[in-house]
Amino acid sequence: MDNLNFVLDMELQEGRIVRLGDFGSFRISVSSDGVTDKKDFNSSMLRPPRIIFTPGGELKDTKKTLEYSRISQDGTTAEAGGSDSDSPSEI
């Protein structure tokens, strides 16, 4: 894992997309506030860079097969669905 972290860091700093086979890929995303004239742009308008992970096919498919159930405050599992209320005391 240390080597993976080292290589990810090195490659992402070079602006490359790091693809890890079927697992997925990592890339850097940078954005800024917009301006109408490029003369008005300066580096203080850049937002902090973000690392974006895009899962591979199998991980994307995993999201489709997930099932959810409510767990009450006492730790017992309740039937999925139930009341339409999203009150924090009921979740």
Sequence and secondary structure as in RCSB ss.txt:
>XXXX:A:sequence
MDNLNFVLDMELQEGRIVRLGDFGSFRISVSSDGVTDKKDFNSSMLRPPRIIFTPGGELKDTKKTLEYSRISQDG
TTAEAGGSDSDSPSEI
>XXXX:A:secstr
 HHHHHHHHHHHHTT  EE GGGEEEEEE  B   SSGGG  GGGB   EEEEEE HHHHHHHHH     B TTS
 B  SS  S   GGG 
